[in-house]
């Protein structure tokens, strides 16, 4: 009996060869083999490519709650599991940034209202700063004139 081969695409499964990361994978036939050696060969062909997770990948797997502890993570994992965990971590990070942005916006509004209650504005602060600079520049100019007159 010939083994059944399917092509898996993002639109569904069709007859052909499954391609994942450039590796052709042959699916096991729906019925069992009489020869146990054939079954072992087909089992090797049906295994999906596996990936050895890095330290960061392990942290992502823990953060997305794929595993409870780092010791529970096997030496190799299916690449699909890591892709799903990375996507979930990416979404969590986006939600975290959205939340922090909203908190920062509210903090700016509150600090602006407090400054308005104290009658502080950017215009008054800039005018005060420029007046201070003019005063310092005038003092420097007066000290320079005094030193030149002594000579």
PAKEMAR-137116 format. One record per atom (N, C-alpha, C): residue number from 1; y, x, z; residue in three letters; atom name. Coordinates in nm, 3 decimals. Layout:
BEGIN
(tise NUM; (Y; X; Z); Ala; CA)
...
This chain:
BEGIN
(tise 1; (-0.118; 0.084; 0.000); Unk; N)
(tise 1; (0.000; 0.000; 0.000); Unk; CA)
(tise 1; (0.124; 0.089; 0.000); Unk; C)
(tise 2; (0.217; 0.062; -0.088); Unk; N)
(tise 2; (0.340; 0.141; -0.097); Unk; CA)
(tise 2; (0.433; 0.103; 0.016); Unk; C)
(tise 3; (0.506; 0.202; 0.065); Unk; N)
(tise 3; (0.600; 0.173; 0.174); Unk; CA)
(tise 3; (0.724; 0.105; 0.120); Unk; C)
(tise 4; (0.782; 0.021; 0.202); Unk; N)
(tise 4; (0.901; -0.054; 0.162); Unk; CA)
(tise 4; (1.025; 0.032; 0.189); Unk; C)
(tise 5; (1.111; 0.042; 0.089); Unk; N)
(tise 5; (1.231; 0.122; 0.102); Unk; CA)
(tise 5; (1.350; 0.029; 0.081); Unk; C)
(tise 6; (1.448; 0.037; 0.168); Unk; N)
(tise 6; (1.567; -0.048; 0.153); Unk; CA)
(tise 6; (1.691; 0.039; 0.150); Unk; C)
(tise 7; (1.796; -0.013; 0.087); Unk; N)
(tise 7; (1.925; 0.055; 0.086); Unk; CA)
(tise 7; (2.017; -0.026; 0.177); Unk; C)
(tise 8; (2.070; 0.038; 0.277); Unk; N)
(tise 8; (2.159; -0.029; 0.370); Unk; CA)
(tise 8; (2.301; 0.008; 0.332); Unk; C)
(tise 9; (2.379; -0.091; 0.302); Unk; N)
(tise 9; (2.520; -0.070; 0.271); Unk; CA)
(tise 9; (2.602; -0.152; 0.368); Unk; C)
(tise 10; (2.733; -0.140; 0.360); Unk; N)
(tise 10; (2.815; -0.217; 0.452); Unk; CA)
(tise 10; (2.818; -0.365; 0.412); Unk; C)
(tise 11; (2.766; -0.399; 0.293); Unk; N)
(tise 11; (2.763; -0.537; 0.250); Unk; CA)
(tise 11; (2.627; -0.601; 0.270); Unk; C)
(tise 12; (2.528; -0.526; 0.319); Unk; N)
(tise 12; (2.395; -0.581; 0.342); Unk; CA)
(tise 12; (2.288; -0.485; 0.296); Unk; C)
(tise 13; (2.165; -0.530; 0.300); Unk; N)
(tise 13; (2.052; -0.446; 0.263); Unk; CA)
(tise 13; (2.002; -0.484; 0.125); Unk; C)
(tise 14; (1.974; -0.384; 0.043); Unk; N)
(tise 14; (1.915; -0.404; -0.088); Unk; CA)
(tise 14; (1.801; -0.307; -0.104); Unk; C)
(tise 15; (1.719; -0.328; -0.203); Unk; N)
(tise 15; (1.609; -0.235; -0.225); Unk; CA)
(tise 15; (1.662; -0.101; -0.271); Unk; C)
(tise 16; (1.602; 0.006; -0.225); Unk; N)
(tise 16; (1.644; 0.140; -0.262); Unk; CA)
(tise 16; (1.617; 0.236; -0.147); Unk; C)
(tise 17; (1.702; 0.335; -0.133); Unk; N)
(tise 17; (1.686; 0.435; -0.027); Unk; CA)
(tise 17; (1.806; 0.426; 0.067); Unk; C)
(tise 18; (1.778; 0.431; 0.196); Unk; N)
(tise 18; (1.885; 0.428; 0.295); Unk; CA)
(tise 18; (1.955; 0.564; 0.295); Unk; C)
(tise 19; (2.086; 0.564; 0.291); Unk; N)
(tise 19; (2.162; 0.689; 0.297); Unk; CA)
(tise 19; (2.247; 0.686; 0.423); Unk; C)
(tise 20; (2.231; 0.787; 0.506); Unk; N)
(tise 20; (2.313; 0.802; 0.625); Unk; CA)
(tise 20; (2.348; 0.948; 0.639); Unk; C)
(tise 21; (2.475; 0.979; 0.631); Unk; N)
(tise 21; (2.523; 1.117; 0.642); Unk; CA)
(tise 21; (2.455; 1.207; 0.540); Unk; C)
(tise 22; (2.429; 1.155; 0.421); Unk; N)
(tise 22; (2.370; 1.234; 0.315); Unk; CA)
(tise 22; (2.221; 1.256; 0.331); Unk; C)
(tise 23; (2.155; 1.185; 0.421); Unk; N)
(tise 23; (2.012; 1.202; 0.444); Unk; CA)
(tise 23; (1.941; 1.075; 0.399); Unk; C)
(tise 24; (1.842; 1.088; 0.313); Unk; N)
(tise 24; (1.764; 0.974; 0.268); Unk; CA)
(tise 24; (1.659; 0.944; 0.373); Unk; C)
(tise 25; (1.652; 0.818; 0.415); Unk; N)
(tise 25; (1.557; 0.778; 0.518); Unk; CA)
(tise 25; (1.470; 0.668; 0.461); Unk; C)
(tise 26; (1.341; 0.682; 0.475); Unk; N)
(tise 26; (1.249; 0.583; 0.422); Unk; CA)
(tise 26; (1.203; 0.494; 0.538); Unk; C)
(tise 27; (1.211; 0.364; 0.519); Unk; N)
(tise 27; (1.170; 0.269; 0.622); Unk; CA)
(tise 27; (1.018; 0.259; 0.627); Unk; C)
(tise 28; (0.966; 0.230; 0.746); Unk; N)
(tise 28; (0.822; 0.214; 0.764); Unk; CA)
(tise 28; (0.777; 0.083; 0.700); Unk; C)
(tise 29; (0.656; 0.077; 0.647); Unk; N)
(tise 29; (0.606; -0.047; 0.587); Unk; CA)
(tise 29; (0.588; -0.153; 0.695); Unk; C)
(tise 30; (0.594; -0.281; 0.658); Unk; N)
(tise 30; (0.583; -0.386; 0.757); Unk; CA)
(tise 30; (0.445; -0.395; 0.821); Unk; C)
(tise 31; (0.341; -0.351; 0.753); Unk; N)
(tise 31; (0.206; -0.357; 0.810); Unk; CA)
(tise 31; (0.162; -0.216; 0.849); Unk; C)
(tise 32; (0.066; -0.207; 0.942); Unk; N)
(tise 32; (0.017; -0.079; 0.989); Unk; CA)
(tise 32; (-0.072; -0.010; 0.888); Unk; C)
(tise 33; (-0.083; 0.123; 0.899); Unk; N)
(tise 33; (-0.170; 0.203; 0.811); Unk; CA)
(tise 33; (-0.307; 0.216; 0.875); Unk; C)
(tise 34; (-0.405; 0.235; 0.790); Unk; N)
(tise 34; (-0.540; 0.261; 0.843); Unk; CA)
(tise 34; (-0.553; 0.407; 0.882); Unk; C)
(tise 35; (-0.484; 0.494; 0.809); Unk; N)
(tise 35; (-0.492; 0.638; 0.837); Unk; CA)
(tise 35; (-0.383; 0.673; 0.940); Unk; C)
(tise 36; (-0.420; 0.723; 1.059); Unk; N)
(tise 36; (-0.319; 0.752; 1.162); Unk; CA)
(tise 36; (-0.225; 0.865; 1.121); Unk; C)
(tise 37; (-0.270; 0.957; 1.034); Unk; N)
(tise 37; (-0.182; 1.067; 0.991); Unk; CA)
(tise 37; (-0.068; 1.012; 0.905); Unk; C)
(tise 38; (-0.097; 0.912; 0.822); Unk; N)
(tise 38; (0.008; 0.850; 0.741); Unk; CA)
(tise 38; (0.111; 0.782; 0.829); Unk; C)
(tise 39; (0.064; 0.716; 0.934); Unk; N)
(tise 39; (0.156; 0.646; 1.024); Unk; CA)
(tise 39; (0.249; 0.746; 1.093); Unk; C)
(tise 40; (0.198; 0.862; 1.132); Unk; N)
(tise 40; (0.281; 0.964; 1.196); Unk; CA)
(tise 40; (0.386; 1.017; 1.099); Unk; C)
(tise 41; (0.346; 1.037; 0.971); Unk; N)
(tise 41; (0.442; 1.084; 0.871); Unk; CA)
(tise 41; (0.552; 0.981; 0.849); Unk; C)
(tise 42; (0.515; 0.853; 0.839); Unk; N)
(tise 42; (0.615; 0.748; 0.819); Unk; CA)
(tise 42; (0.707; 0.736; 0.940); Unk; C)
(tise 43; (0.652; 0.757; 1.059); Unk; N)
(tise 43; (0.733; 0.748; 1.181); Unk; CA)
(tise 43; (0.841; 0.857; 1.179); Unk; C)
(tise 44; (0.807; 0.977; 1.135); Unk; N)
(tise 44; (0.905; 1.085; 1.126); Unk; CA)
(tise 44; (1.015; 1.050; 1.026); Unk; C)
(tise 45; (0.978; 0.982; 0.918); Unk; N)
(tise 45; (1.076; 0.948; 0.815); Unk; CA)
(tise 45; (1.170; 0.837; 0.861); Unk; C)
(tise 46; (1.124; 0.750; 0.953); Unk; N)
(tise 46; (1.206; 0.637; 0.993); Unk; CA)
(tise 46; (1.305; 0.673; 1.104); Unk; C)
(tise 47; (1.290; 0.787; 1.166); Unk; N)
(tise 47; (1.384; 0.825; 1.272); Unk; CA)
(tise 47; (1.522; 0.849; 1.213); Unk; C)
(tise 48; (1.623; 0.795; 1.278); Unk; N)
(tise 48; (1.760; 0.815; 1.234); Unk; CA)
(tise 48; (1.807; 0.954; 1.274); Unk; C)
(tise 49; (1.906; 1.008; 1.205); Unk; N)
(tise 49; (1.958; 1.139; 1.243); Unk; CA)
(tise 49; (2.011; 1.135; 1.386); Unk; C)
(tise 50; (1.986; 1.241; 1.459); Unk; N)
(tise 50; (2.028; 1.248; 1.598); Unk; CA)
(tise 50; (2.134; 1.355; 1.612); Unk; C)
(tise 51; (2.211; 1.345; 1.718); Unk; N)
(tise 51; (2.326; 1.432; 1.738); Unk; CA)
(tise 51; (2.322; 1.485; 1.881); Unk; C)
(tise 52; (2.352; 1.612; 1.896); Unk; N)
(tise 52; (2.357; 1.672; 2.030); Unk; CA)
(tise 52; (2.501; 1.657; 2.081); Unk; C)
(tise 53; (2.524; 1.571; 2.182); Unk; N)
(tise 53; (2.661; 1.545; 2.226); Unk; CA)
(tise 53; (2.722; 1.666; 2.298); Unk; C)
(tise 54; (2.850; 1.689; 2.271); Unk; N)
(tise 54; (2.924; 1.794; 2.341); Unk; CA)
(tise 54; (2.964; 1.742; 2.479); Unk; C)
(tise 55; (3.031; 1.828; 2.556); Unk; N)
(tise 55; (3.076; 1.788; 2.690); Unk; CA)
(tise 55; (3.174; 1.672; 2.681); Unk; C)
(tise 56; (3.267; 1.679; 2.583); Unk; N)
(tise 56; (3.364; 1.571; 2.564); Unk; CA)
(tise 56; (3.295; 1.442; 2.521); Unk; C)
(tise 57; (3.196; 1.454; 2.433); Unk; N)
(tise 57; (3.121; 1.336; 2.388); Unk; CA)
(tise 57; (3.050; 1.269; 2.507); Unk; C)
(tise 58; (2.999; 1.350; 2.599); Unk; N)
(tise 58; (2.935; 1.296; 2.718); Unk; CA)
(tise 58; (3.035; 1.220; 2.803); Unk; C)
(tise 59; (3.157; 1.273; 2.814); Unk; N)
(tise 59; (3.261; 1.205; 2.891); Unk; CA)
(tise 59; (3.297; 1.071; 2.825); Unk; C)
(tise 60; (3.301; 1.069; 2.692); Unk; N)
(tise 60; (3.330; 0.945; 2.619); Unk; CA)
(tise 60; (3.218; 0.845; 2.643); Unk; C)
(tise 61; (3.094; 0.889; 2.639); Unk; N)
(tise 61; (2.981; 0.799; 2.663); Unk; CA)
(tise 61; (2.984; 0.743; 2.804); Unk; C)
(tise 62; (3.026; 0.824; 2.901); Unk; N)
(tise 62; (3.036; 0.775; 3.038); Unk; CA)
(tise 62; (3.152; 0.678; 3.053); Unk; C)
(tise 63; (3.267; 0.709; 2.990); Unk; N)
(tise 63; (3.386; 0.625; 3.003); Unk; CA)
(tise 63; (3.366; 0.488; 2.941); Unk; C)
(tise 64; (3.287; 0.483; 2.832); Unk; N)
(tise 64; (3.259; 0.355; 2.767); Unk; CA)
(tise 64; (3.137; 0.287; 2.828); Unk; C)
(tise 65; (3.083; 0.344; 2.932); Unk; N)
(tise 65; (2.973; 0.288; 3.010); Unk; CA)
(tise 65; (2.845; 0.271; 2.930); Unk; C)
(tise 66; (2.819; 0.366; 2.837); Unk; N)
(tise 66; (2.690; 0.366; 2.768); Unk; CA)
(tise 66; (2.582; 0.418; 2.863); Unk; C)
(tise 67; (2.622; 0.509; 2.952); Unk; N)
(tise 67; (2.531; 0.565; 3.052); Unk; CA)
(tise 67; (2.602; 0.566; 3.186); Unk; C)
(tise 68; (2.524; 0.560; 3.294); Unk; N)
(tise 68; (2.585; 0.555; 3.428); Unk; CA)
(tise 68; (2.625; 0.693; 3.478); Unk; C)
(tise 69; (2.541; 0.793; 3.455); Unk; N)
(tise 69; (2.573; 0.930; 3.499); Unk; CA)
(tise 69; (2.550; 1.026; 3.383); Unk; C)
(tise 70; (2.604; 1.145; 3.398); Unk; N)
(tise 70; (2.588; 1.246; 3.293); Unk; CA)
(tise 70; (2.442; 1.291; 3.281); Unk; C)
(tise 71; (2.368; 1.281; 3.391); Unk; N)
(tise 71; (2.227; 1.319; 3.389); Unk; CA)
(tise 71; (2.143; 1.220; 3.308); Unk; C)
(tise 72; (2.191; 1.097; 3.293); Unk; N)
(tise 72; (2.117; 0.995; 3.217); Unk; CA)
(tise 72; (2.127; 1.015; 3.066); Unk; C)
(tise 73; (2.224; 1.094; 3.021); Unk; N)
(tise 73; (2.244; 1.113; 2.877); Unk; CA)
(tise 73; (2.136; 1.206; 2.822); Unk; C)
(tise 74; (2.062; 1.163; 2.721); Unk; N)
(tise 74; (1.958; 1.250; 2.665); Unk; CA)
(tise 74; (2.018; 1.367; 2.588); Unk; C)
(tise 75; (1.934; 1.465; 2.555); Unk; N)
(tise 75; (1.981; 1.582; 2.482); Unk; CA)
(tise 75; (2.034; 1.547; 2.343); Unk; C)
(tise 76; (1.969; 1.452; 2.277); Unk; N)
(tise 76; (2.017; 1.407; 2.146); Unk; CA)
(tise 76; (2.029; 1.256; 2.149); Unk; C)
(tise 77; (2.130; 1.205; 2.079); Unk; N)
(tise 77; (2.154; 1.061; 2.073); Unk; CA)
(tise 77; (2.174; 1.022; 1.927); Unk; C)
(tise 78; (2.153; 0.895; 1.895); Unk; N)
(tise 78; (2.182; 0.850; 1.757); Unk; CA)
(tise 78; (2.332; 0.859; 1.728); Unk; C)
(tise 79; (2.366; 0.898; 1.610); Unk; N)
(tise 79; (2.506; 0.914; 1.572); Unk; CA)
(tise 79; (2.579; 0.780; 1.579); Unk; C)
(tise 80; (2.507; 0.669; 1.554); Unk; N)
(tise 80; (2.569; 0.537; 1.561); Unk; CA)
(tise 80; (2.617; 0.507; 1.703); Unk; C)
(tise 81; (2.539; 0.549; 1.803); Unk; N)
(tise 81; (2.578; 0.526; 1.941); Unk; CA)
(tise 81; (2.707; 0.600; 1.973); Unk; C)
(tise 82; (2.716; 0.724; 1.927); Unk; N)
(tise 82; (2.837; 0.802; 1.952); Unk; CA)
(tise 82; (2.956; 0.743; 1.878); Unk; C)
(tise 83; (2.936; 0.698; 1.754); Unk; N)
(tise 83; (3.045; 0.635; 1.679); Unk; CA)
(tise 83; (3.096; 0.511; 1.750); Unk; C)
(tise 84; (3.004; 0.428; 1.799); Unk; N)
(tise 84; (3.044; 0.306; 1.869); Unk; CA)
(tise 84; (3.119; 0.340; 1.998); Unk; C)
(tise 85; (3.072; 0.443; 2.070); Unk; N)
(tise 85; (3.139; 0.483; 2.194); Unk; CA)
(tise 85; (3.278; 0.538; 2.165); Unk; C)
(tise 86; (3.291; 0.618; 2.058); Unk; N)
(tise 86; (3.423; 0.672; 2.023); Unk; CA)
(tise 86; (3.519; 0.560; 1.984); Unk; C)
(tise 87; (3.471; 0.461; 1.908); Unk; N)
(tise 87; (3.557; 0.349; 1.870); Unk; CA)
(tise 87; (3.602; 0.271; 1.993); Unk; C)
(tise 88; (3.509; 0.249; 2.085); Unk; N)
(tise 88; (3.544; 0.176; 2.207); Unk; CA)
(tise 88; (3.644; 0.256; 2.291); Unk; C)
(tise 89; (3.625; 0.388; 2.298); Unk; N)
(tise 89; (3.718; 0.473; 2.373); Unk; CA)
(tise 89; (3.856; 0.474; 2.306); Unk; C)
(tise 90; (3.857; 0.474; 2.174); Unk; N)
(tise 90; (3.985; 0.471; 2.100); Unk; CA)
(tise 90; (4.061; 0.342; 2.131); Unk; C)
(tise 91; (3.989; 0.231; 2.136); Unk; N)
(tise 91; (4.052; 0.103; 2.165); Unk; CA)
(tise 91; (4.103; 0.100; 2.309); Unk; C)
(tise 92; (4.022; 0.152; 2.402); Unk; N)
(tise 92; (4.066; 0.157; 2.542); Unk; CA)
(tise 92; (4.191; 0.243; 2.557); Unk; C)
(tise 93; (4.196; 0.355; 2.486); Unk; N)
(tise 93; (4.313; 0.443; 2.493); Unk; CA)
(tise 93; (4.436; 0.372; 2.437); Unk; C)
(tise 94; (4.419; 0.296; 2.330); Unk; N)
(tise 94; (4.532; 0.220; 2.273); Unk; CA)
(tise 94; (4.582; 0.115; 2.371); Unk; C)
(tise 95; (4.490; 0.044; 2.435); Unk; N)
(tise 95; (4.530; -0.055; 2.535); Unk; CA)
(tise 95; (4.603; 0.012; 2.652); Unk; C)
(tise 96; (4.557; 0.129; 2.691); Unk; N)
(tise 96; (4.622; 0.203; 2.800); Unk; CA)
(tise 96; (4.764; 0.242; 2.760); Unk; C)
(tise 97; (4.782; 0.291; 2.638); Unk; N)
(tise 97; (4.916; 0.328; 2.592); Unk; CA)
(tise 97; (5.008; 0.206; 2.580); Unk; C)
(tise 98; (4.953; 0.093; 2.537); Unk; N)
(tise 98; (5.033; -0.029; 2.530); Unk; CA)
(tise 98; (5.080; -0.069; 2.669); Unk; C)
(tise 99; (4.990; -0.064; 2.766); Unk; N)
(tise 99; (5.024; -0.099; 2.903); Unk; CA)
(tise 99; (5.130; -0.006; 2.960); Unk; C)
(tise 100; (5.114; 0.125; 2.938); Unk; N)
(tise 100; (5.212; 0.220; 2.989); Unk; CA)
(tise 100; (5.348; 0.201; 2.922); Unk; C)
(tise 101; (5.349; 0.166; 2.795); Unk; N)
(tise 101; (5.475; 0.140; 2.724); Unk; CA)
(tise 101; (5.546; 0.019; 2.783); Unk; C)
(tise 102; (5.471; -0.087; 2.812); Unk; N)
(tise 102; (5.532; -0.206; 2.872); Unk; CA)
(tise 102; (5.588; -0.175; 3.011); Unk; C)
(tise 103; (5.514; -0.098; 3.089); Unk; N)
(tise 103; (5.562; -0.061; 3.223); Unk; CA)
(tise 103; (5.690; 0.022; 3.212); Unk; C)
(tise 104; (5.694; 0.115; 3.118); Unk; N)
(tise 104; (5.814; 0.197; 3.099); Unk; CA)
(tise 104; (5.932; 0.111; 3.055); Unk; C)
(tise 105; (5.909; 0.013; 2.969); Unk; N)
(tise 105; (6.017; -0.077; 2.926); Unk; CA)
(tise 105; (6.075; -0.153; 3.044); Unk; C)
(tise 106; (5.989; -0.207; 3.129); Unk; N)
(tise 106; (6.038; -0.280; 3.246); Unk; CA)
(tise 106; (6.113; -0.187; 3.341); Unk; C)
(tise 107; (6.066; -0.063; 3.356); Unk; N)
(tise 107; (6.135; 0.033; 3.443); Unk; CA)
(tise 107; (6.274; 0.064; 3.390); Unk; C)
(tise 108; (6.289; 0.079; 3.260); Unk; N)
(tise 108; (6.420; 0.106; 3.200); Unk; CA)
(tise 108; (6.512; -0.013; 3.219); Unk; C)
(tise 109; (6.461; -0.134; 3.202); Unk; N)
(tise 109; (6.545; -0.253; 3.222); Unk; CA)
(tise 109; (6.593; -0.262; 3.367); Unk; C)
(tise 110; (6.505; -0.239; 3.462); Unk; N)
(tise 110; (6.542; -0.245; 3.604); Unk; CA)
(tise 110; (6.644; -0.137; 3.636); Unk; C)
(tise 111; (6.622; -0.015; 3.589); Unk; N)
(tise 111; (6.719; 0.092; 3.620); Unk; CA)
(tise 111; (6.853; 0.065; 3.553); Unk; C)
(tise 112; (6.853; 0.003; 3.435); Unk; N)
(tise 112; (6.979; -0.033; 3.368); Unk; CA)
(tise 112; (7.055; -0.139; 3.445); Unk; C)
(tise 113; (6.982; -0.236; 3.500); Unk; N)
(tise 113; (7.049; -0.340; 3.579); Unk; CA)
(tise 113; (7.107; -0.283; 3.709); Unk; C)
(tise 114; (7.035; -0.189; 3.770); Unk; N)
(tise 114; (7.088; -0.125; 3.892); Unk; CA)
(tise 114; (7.213; -0.044; 3.860); Unk; C)
(tise 115; (7.212; 0.028; 3.748); Unk; N)
(tise 115; (7.330; 0.107; 3.708); Unk; CA)
(tise 115; (7.447; 0.014; 3.677); Unk; C)
(tise 116; (7.422; -0.100; 3.617); Unk; N)
(tise 116; (7.529; -0.195; 3.587); Unk; CA)
(tise 116; (7.586; -0.252; 3.717); Unk; C)
(tise 117; (7.501; -0.271; 3.817); Unk; N)
(tise 117; (7.549; -0.320; 3.946); Unk; CA)
(tise 117; (7.639; -0.217; 4.015); Unk; C)
(tise 118; (7.615; -0.088; 3.991); Unk; N)
(tise 118; (7.697; 0.020; 4.047); Unk; CA)
(tise 118; (7.818; 0.049; 3.959); Unk; C)
(tise 119; (7.834; -0.028; 3.852); Unk; N)
(tise 119; (7.943; -0.010; 3.754); Unk; CA)
(tise 119; (7.936; 0.127; 3.687); Unk; C)
(tise 120; (7.813; 0.171; 3.660); Unk; N)
(tise 120; (7.793; 0.295; 3.585); Unk; CA)
(tise 120; (7.755; 0.259; 3.442); Unk; C)
(tise 121; (7.812; 0.334; 3.349); Unk; N)
(tise 121; (7.773; 0.316; 3.210); Unk; CA)
(tise 121; (7.774; 0.453; 3.144); Unk; C)
(tise 122; (7.716; 0.462; 3.028); Unk; N)
(tise 122; (7.714; 0.589; 2.956); Unk; CA)
(tise 122; (7.856; 0.633; 2.919); Unk; C)
(tise 123; (7.942; 0.538; 2.890); Unk; N)
(tise 123; (8.080; 0.571; 2.852); Unk; CA)
(tise 123; (8.152; 0.637; 2.969); Unk; C)
(tise 124; (8.142; 0.577; 3.088); Unk; N)
(tise 124; (8.212; 0.636; 3.203); Unk; CA)
(tise 124; (8.152; 0.772; 3.240); Unk; C)
(tise 125; (8.021; 0.786; 3.230); Unk; N)
(tise 125; (7.960; 0.915; 3.260); Unk; CA)
(tise 125; (8.005; 1.022; 3.161); Unk; C)
(tise 126; (8.012; 0.987; 3.032); Unk; N)
(tise 126; (8.055; 1.084; 2.931); Unk; CA)
(tise 126; (8.202; 1.122; 2.950); Unk; C)
(tise 127; (8.287; 1.023; 2.983); Unk; N)
(tise 127; (8.429; 1.054; 3.005); Unk; CA)
(tise 127; (8.446; 1.145; 3.126); Unk; C)
(tise 128; (8.370; 1.121; 3.232); Unk; N)
(tise 128; (8.379; 1.207; 3.351); Unk; CA)
(tise 128; (8.331; 1.349; 3.320); Unk; C)
(tise 129; (8.224; 1.360; 3.243); Unk; N)
(tise 129; (8.172; 1.492; 3.206); Unk; CA)
(tise 129; (8.273; 1.569; 3.120); Unk; C)
(tise 130; (8.334; 1.501; 3.025); Unk; N)
(tise 130; (8.432; 1.568; 2.939); Unk; CA)
(tise 130; (8.557; 1.608; 3.016); Unk; C)
(tise 131; (8.598; 1.525; 3.113); Unk; N)
(tise 131; (8.713; 1.561; 3.196); Unk; CA)
(tise 131; (8.682; 1.685; 3.279); Unk; C)
(tise 132; (8.559; 1.693; 3.329); Unk; N)
(tise 132; (8.518; 1.811; 3.406); Unk; CA)
(tise 132; (8.520; 1.936; 3.317); Unk; C)
(tise 133; (8.470; 1.924; 3.195); Unk; N)
(tise 133; (8.470; 2.038; 3.103); Unk; CA)
(tise 133; (8.612; 2.082; 3.069); Unk; C)
(tise 134; (8.703; 1.984; 3.048); Unk; N)
(tise 134; (8.843; 2.019; 3.018); Unk; CA)
(tise 134; (8.905; 2.093; 3.135); Unk; C)
(tise 135; (8.875; 2.047; 3.254); Unk; N)
(tise 135; (8.930; 2.111; 3.374); Unk; CA)
(tise 135; (8.878; 2.254; 3.386); Unk; C)
(tise 136; (8.746; 2.274; 3.364); Unk; N)
(tise 136; (8.689; 2.409; 3.370); Unk; CA)
(tise 136; (8.748; 2.498; 3.260); Unk; C)
(tise 137; (8.766; 2.443; 3.141); Unk; N)
(tise 137; (8.823; 2.521; 3.031); Unk; CA)
(tise 137; (8.967; 2.560; 3.063); Unk; C)
(tise 138; (9.044; 2.469; 3.123); Unk; N)
(tise 138; (9.182; 2.499; 3.161); Unk; CA)
(tise 138; (9.185; 2.607; 3.268); Unk; C)
(tise 139; (9.096; 2.600; 3.367); Unk; N)
(tise 139; (9.091; 2.703; 3.472); Unk; CA)
(tise 139; (9.054; 2.838; 3.414); Unk; C)
(tise 140; (8.958; 2.841; 3.322); Unk; N)
(tise 140; (8.920; 2.968; 3.258); Unk; CA)
(tise 140; (9.037; 3.025; 3.178); Unk; C)
(tise 141; (9.108; 2.939; 3.113); Unk; N)
(tise 141; (9.222; 2.985; 3.034); Unk; CA)
(tise 141; (9.332; 3.039; 3.126); Unk; C)
(tise 142; (9.355; 2.975; 3.241); Unk; N)
(tise 142; (9.456; 3.021; 3.337); Unk; CA)
(tise 142; (9.417; 3.156; 3.398); Unk; C)
(tise 143; (9.288; 3.174; 3.429); Unk; N)
(tise 143; (9.245; 3.302; 3.487); Unk; CA)
(tise 143; (9.254; 3.413; 3.384); Unk; C)
(tise 144; (9.226; 3.383; 3.257); Unk; N)
(tise 144; (9.237; 3.483; 3.151); Unk; CA)
(tise 144; (9.383; 3.525; 3.133); Unk; C)
(tise 145; (9.477; 3.431; 3.141); Unk; N)
(tise 145; (9.619; 3.461; 3.127); Unk; CA)
(tise 145; (9.668; 3.545; 3.244); Unk; C)
(tise 146; (9.620; 3.517; 3.365); Unk; N)
(tise 146; (9.660; 3.594; 3.483); Unk; CA)
(tise 146; (9.610; 3.738; 3.475); Unk; C)
(tise 147; (9.489; 3.756; 3.425); Unk; N)
(tise 147; (9.435; 3.892; 3.412); Unk; CA)
(tise 147; (9.510; 3.971; 3.307); Unk; C)
(tise 148; (9.550; 3.906; 3.199); Unk; N)
(tise 148; (9.625; 3.976; 3.093); Unk; CA)
(tise 148; (9.766; 4.013; 3.142); Unk; C)
(tise 149; (9.825; 3.930; 3.225); Unk; N)
(tise 149; (9.960; 3.959; 3.274); Unk; CA)
(tise 149; (9.959; 4.075; 3.373); Unk; C)
(tise 150; (9.849; 4.097; 3.444); Unk; N)
(tise 150; (9.838; 4.207; 3.538); Unk; CA)
(tise 150; (9.826; 4.340; 3.464); Unk; C)
(tise 151; (9.773; 4.338; 3.349); Unk; N)
(tise 151; (9.754; 4.462; 3.273); Unk; CA)
(tise 151; (9.882; 4.500; 3.211); Unk; C)
